[in-house]
C-alpha cells in the first residue's frame, strides 16, 4: 500500500473500456480505509486523476467526482468493471442482486 492525499490505498489496477472502437486505459486506486461520505475509488488516466466513485448501501458504485470531464457512459462502464473486480461487493459485503 502507499500513501496519497493522507489516506492509505491499495496498489492501482488497470481497467480498459472500449466505446465506439476507441480504447480508454484507466488505473483504479482503492482506498483501504474508506469512510462513508468520501470517495472510495480514484480513477487515473495517463497518470492524472480524472474521476472517483463511492459505493451506496447496496454496494453499487456512483460517480463521486468527475474532474476529468469523462463521458458518463464511459464512467458507468468503468463502475461496472470496478464492481466486477470486487465480486463479493465493493464494501466487502455479499453482493446484492441487481433487479
Buried (B, 14 or more C-beta within 10 A) or exposed (E): EEEEEEBEBEEBEEBEBEEEEEEBEBBBBBBEEBEEEEBBBBBBBEEEBBBBBBBEEEBBBEBBBBEBEBEEEBBEBBBBBBBEEBEEBBBEEEBEEEE
